[in-house]
């Protein structure tokens, strides 16, 4: 009986070691499908702040085109980005202030779905974000690093780009002034 249990114990230990190894070496960015995500009518914009579907650069460009007709603020962020933490509460407040006049959209860079959803809940963001696990959107639009905040007017023309935390850069009044001029 002792000999029969030994292989079972070894097999259990080996399976456990393999699972730990797989967990430590797997990619933290799961693929998130956009096909089952409810969207805002007339757009591919996720209807829920915590949906966080993965978008390609082309899908994001299409989304921006679909949003023509109203000003749009796009913020590139990541949970592991210190300056993003700095400006997250201010973004939540701005989104509340400009609700109905400016469409806010987040682009989450290289995060796991769970971490990103927790972030959105923690900071009380009411606007949707999309996932950019490979930085295809960020790189394709010519940005480097996070955070970056971009404002487009109703025709889709870029009117302001702030690289870095607008809070730390003391640029919140400039951002508010731009949003006020568009609303």
Phi, psi and omega in degrees: 000321177300321181290328181289326182283330183301312178298325179295318179294316178297318180297318179297317179296319180295315178298317178300315179297320178294321179294319177296316178299315180297319180295323182283337183253355181282159180289136180283355182255093178290152177284127180244120182284145176265352187292328184258007184271122176298141182238163175287130184310135179084358180221172172259016180288125179302139181281341183247137177299335183257008180294313176047054177289152177282129178242146171273171176301315180297318178298321181290319177298320177299316178302313180301320178296318179297334182272000176304142183114345174214152177297150182226134172248123178248130178237124176269126187214167175205147181294334183268007184262112180303311179297333177293322176299320182301318186261354184302314178296324179293323177296320178299316180294317178298318180298322177292317181297319186257015178302133180090344179243330179232131176272119176267140177220130175260151173235108182275126185258121169051047177244161169281156181300317182298315180296318181293318179296319178298319178300310181302317179293316182302316184267359176067032179293134182255357182252158183281154171233156172242158182265137176233075188292339182248007182065022180296319180291308181304309181294319182295331178269001173085022180257152178231123175082173179229157350280157170226133177241127182235135177244131176246142175281181185296338179272357179093009179277131178292124182245345180202137172228126177240114179263121185105173180293117179295337177289309181295328180277359182058041181251010182297322180293324177296317178297313178299318179299318178296314180296320178299320182290339182266338186273000000 
